[in-house]
Amino acid sequence: MTSTRTTLAGGTFSLADNLTVTRTGYGAMQLAGPHVFGPPADREAALAVLRAVVELGITHIDTSDFYGPFVTNEIIKEALHPYPDALHLVTKVGSLRDADGGWPRARSRDQLRQAVHDNLTRLGLERLDVVNLRVGGIDSPEAGSIAEPFSALVELRDEGLIAHLGVSNVTGEQVAEAQAIAPIVEVQNLYNIANRQDDDLVDSLAAQGIAYVPYFPLGGFSPLQSETLSRVAERLGATRMSVALAWLLQRSPNILLIPGTSSVAHLHENVAGAALELPADALAELNTIGAALVE
């Protein structure tokens, strides 16, 4: 395989000792079928995207066994196993997929144990680098204690099945609750230029050396917000996605990107776009998009 490695935007970030990843990562959710359910329309194209991820030098892939379900992890194993030493897979547990494509909770001790074993089996691993406990709803946290399910994952970590833990779709209070039980290496929440409710959390985690991993970097824009983003992108001769990804990397050094795609061409666009250097005037204009959310 011919290498097309390039210098990735943002450099690297150390999640933990002996666990350093590229800040520009890849989210594998879109490798499954429509609505993250069933097989992809073109399995060979999905395999090609994953191989291109490695060729580009990306060392951070975000996945889950409930993508598909099972489909995404099976494709990752087919494409990349045995995995390069530098490649790190981050998965999440806490939900299932039902026959209607829903996302029911699965946070009992037995369900979490089964989910970890399922991820291990389908990815072909003996230990998972990072496992995030997924809480909340589809795109927002829900209040309440996470001590019981998080403690169940700590047990699995202590058994050697998980190296490091994280949390996903959580409140700041839930992050603190998890940290009182065991160390975490990342938080994965909805966050972008327009959805900046986690600004304080991003800064707090940065001070602690903990990664913040935003998902849906372009989701949730109103028409007015999209107009602002489009105007800045046009002025810079860039795409809206490029600007949004570059803004995230420049927002804080602990932010890791996991944009997803099922297209090799789009993957290359995302990697190139993240490298865009946003000038001060563009950053100032972009920061007005989410200003109402942080006042």
C-alpha positions in Angstrom: 0.0 0.0 0.0 1.4 3.4 -1.0 1.7 5.8 1.9 0.0 9.2 1.5 0.8 10.4 5.0 0.8 14.1 5.6 1.2 16.4 8.6 -2.2 16.4 10.3 -3.7 19.6 11.6 -3.5 20.0 15.4 -0.6 17.6 15.9 -1.1 15.0 18.7 -2.6 14.8 22.1 -1.6 12.5 25.0 -4.7 10.9 26.4 -2.6 9.0 28.9 0.9 7.5 29.3 1.6 5.5 26.2 -1.6 6.6 24.5 -1.0 9.5 22.2 -3.4 10.2 19.3 -3.7 12.6 16.4 -6.0 15.4 17.2 -7.5 15.0 13.7 -9.3 11.6 14.1 -12.0 9.8 12.3 -15.6 8.9 13.4 -16.7 5.6 12.0 -20.5 6.0 12.5 -21.3 6.7 8.9 -19.8 3.4 7.7 -23.0 1.7 8.6 -26.2 2.0 6.5 -28.7 4.9 6.5 -29.5 6.3 10.0 -26.5 4.2 11.3 -28.6 1.0 10.8 -27.8 -2.0 8.7 -25.0 -2.6 6.2 -23.5 0.1 4.0 -24.6 0.3 0.4 -21.0 -0.1 -0.7 -18.9 -2.2 1.7 -15.8 -2.0 -0.5 -16.0 1.8 -0.3 -16.3 1.6 3.5 -13.2 -0.6 3.7 -11.3 1.9 1.4 -12.1 4.8 3.7 -10.7 3.0 6.7 -7.5 2.1 4.9 -7.2 5.7 3.7 -7.5 6.8 7.4 -4.4 4.8 8.3 -2.6 5.9 5.1 -3.1 9.5 6.1 -1.5 8.9 9.5 -4.7 9.3 11.6 -4.2 7.2 14.8 -7.6 7.8 16.4 -10.8 6.1 15.3 -14.0 6.5 17.2 -16.6 3.6 16.9 -19.2 1.5 18.7 -20.6 -1.9 18.5 -24.1 -0.4 18.4 -23.3 1.3 15.1 -25.2 -0.9 12.6 -25.5 -2.6 15.1 -22.2 -4.6 14.8 -21.6 -3.6 11.2 -19.1 -0.8 11.8 -16.8 -2.8 14.1 -16.9 -5.8 11.7 -15.8 -3.5 8.8 -13.0 -2.0 10.9 -11.7 -5.4 11.8 -11.9 -6.6 8.1 -10.1 -3.5 6.9 -7.4 -3.0 9.4 -6.8 -6.1 11.6 -4.1 -6.7 12.7 -3.9 -3.1 13.7 -0.9 -0.8 13.3 0.8 -0.3 16.7 0.1 3.5 16.6 -3.6 3.1 15.8 -6.0 3.5 18.8 -9.7 2.6 18.8 -12.1 4.4 21.0 -15.5 2.8 21.5 -18.6 3.5 23.6 -21.2 1.5 25.4 -24.5 2.2 27.1 -27.0 1.8 24.3 -28.3 -0.9 22.0 -30.2 -0.8 18.6 -33.7 -2.2 18.4 -35.4 -3.7 15.4 -37.0 -0.3 14.6 -33.6 1.5 14.6 -34.1 3.0 18.0 -31.4 3.6 20.6 -32.6 2.0 23.9 -30.5 2.3 27.0 -28.3 -0.6 28.1 -26.6 0.5 31.2 -27.1 -2.4 33.7 -23.9 -4.2 34.9 -24.7 -7.2 32.8 -25.5 -5.2 29.7 -22.3 -3.2 29.9 -20.2 -6.3 30.5 -21.7 -7.9 27.4 -21.2 -4.8 25.4 -17.5 -4.7 26.2 -17.1 -8.3 25.3 -19.0 -7.7 22.1 -16.7 -4.8 21.2 -13.6 -6.9 21.9 -14.8 -9.8 19.8 -15.9 -7.9 16.8 -12.9 -5.6 16.8 -10.6 -8.6 17.4 -8.9 -7.2 20.5 -8.0 -8.4 23.9 -8.2 -5.0 25.5 -10.0 -1.8 24.4 -7.9 1.4 24.5 -10.7 3.7 25.6 -14.4 2.9 26.4 -16.8 5.8 26.8 -20.0 5.4 28.9 -22.7 6.9 26.8 -25.4 8.6 28.8 -28.2 11.1 28.0 -30.5 11.0 25.0 -29.8 11.2 21.3 -28.1 14.6 21.4 -28.3 16.0 24.9 -27.4 14.9 28.5 -29.9 13.9 31.0 -29.5 14.7 34.7 -29.0 11.9 37.2 -26.3 9.7 38.8 -24.0 7.7 36.6 -22.2 6.1 39.5 -23.6 2.6 39.0 -22.9 2.1 35.3 -19.5 3.9 35.5 -18.5 1.7 38.4 -19.4 -1.3 36.3 -16.9 -0.2 33.6 -14.3 0.4 36.3 -14.6 -3.3 37.2 -13.9 -4.2 33.6 -10.9 -1.9 33.5 -9.6 -3.6 36.7 -10.0 -7.0 35.0 -7.8 -5.8 32.2 -10.4 -5.6 29.4 -10.3 -1.8 29.2 -7.2 0.4 29.4 -8.9 3.8 29.9 -12.4 5.2 30.5 -14.3 8.2 29.3 -17.9 9.5 29.3 -20.2 10.7 26.6 -23.3 12.9 26.4 -22.9 14.0 30.0 -23.3 17.1 32.2 -20.5 18.7 34.1 -21.8 17.3 37.3 -21.7 13.8 35.8 -18.1 14.3 34.7 -17.2 15.2 38.3 -19.1 12.2 39.6 -17.2 9.9 37.3 -13.9 11.5 38.2 -14.6 10.9 41.9 -14.8 7.2 41.1 -11.9 6.7 38.6 -9.8 8.8 36.2 -11.2 9.6 32.8 -9.2 10.5 29.6 -12.0 12.1 27.5 -15.4 13.6 27.4 -17.5 13.3 24.2 -20.4 15.7 23.9 -22.3 17.7 21.3 -20.3 20.9 20.7 -19.6 23.2 17.7 -19.6 26.9 16.8 -23.3 27.2 17.4 -23.6 24.8 20.4 -21.3 26.2 23.0 -23.0 25.2 26.2 -19.9 23.2 27.2 -17.5 26.2 27.0 -16.7 26.1 30.7 -16.3 22.3 30.6 -13.9 22.4 27.7 -11.7 24.9 29.5 -11.9 22.9 32.8 -10.9 19.7 31.1 -8.1 21.5 29.2 -6.6 22.6 32.5 -6.7 19.0 33.7 -5.1 17.6 30.5 -8.3 15.7 29.6 -9.5 15.5 26.0 -12.8 16.9 24.8 -14.2 15.2 21.7 -17.1 17.0 20.0 -19.5 15.1 17.9 -21.8 16.5 15.1 -19.5 19.5 14.4 -22.0 21.0 12.0 -25.3 20.0 13.6 -27.8 22.3 15.1 -27.3 25.5 13.1 -30.2 27.9 12.5 -30.5 29.6 9.1 -29.0 32.8 10.5 -26.0 30.9 12.0 -25.5 29.0 8.8 -25.4 32.4 6.9 -22.6 33.6 9.2 -20.6 30.5 8.7 -21.1 30.5 5.0 -20.1 34.1 4.7 -16.8 33.5 6.6 -16.1 30.3 4.5 -16.7 32.2 1.2 -14.4 35.0 2.3 -11.7 32.5 3.1 -12.3 30.4 0.0 -13.1 27.4 2.1 -16.0 25.0 2.8 -18.3 25.4 5.7 -17.0 22.1 7.1 -13.4 23.2 6.8 -14.1 26.4 8.8 -16.1 24.5 11.5 -13.4 21.9 11.9 -10.6 24.5 12.0 -12.5 26.5 14.6 -12.7 23.5 16.8 -9.0 22.8 16.7 -8.2 26.4 17.4 -10.8 26.7 20.2 -8.7 24.6 22.6 -5.7 22.4 22.5 -7.5 19.5 24.2 -10.2 19.2 21.5 -10.0 16.1 19.2 -11.9 15.9 16.0 -13.8 12.8 14.8 -15.6 13.9 11.6 -17.2 11.0 9.9 -17.6 10.1 6.2 -18.1 7.1 4.0 -16.1 8.7 1.1 -12.4 8.7 0.6 -12.6 12.0 -1.2 -14.5 13.6 1.6 -12.1 12.2 4.1 -9.2 13.9 2.3 -11.3 17.2 2.3 -11.9 16.9 6.0 -8.2 16.4 6.8 -7.2 19.3 4.5 -10.0 21.5 5.8 -9.0 21.0 9.5 -5.6 22.5 8.6 -7.1 25.9 7.7 -5.7 28.7 9.7 -8.5 31.1 10.8 -7.4 34.7 11.0 -8.4 36.8 14.1 -11.2 38.6 12.3 -12.7 35.3 11.1 -12.5 33.9 14.6 -14.2 36.9 16.1 -17.1 36.7 13.6 -17.5 33.0 14.1 -17.6 33.4 17.9 -20.7 35.6 17.5 -22.6 32.6 16.2 -22.8 30.9 19.6 -22.6 34.0 21.8 -26.3 33.8 22.9 -25.6 30.3 24.3 -22.9 31.4 26.6 -24.2 34.7 27.9 
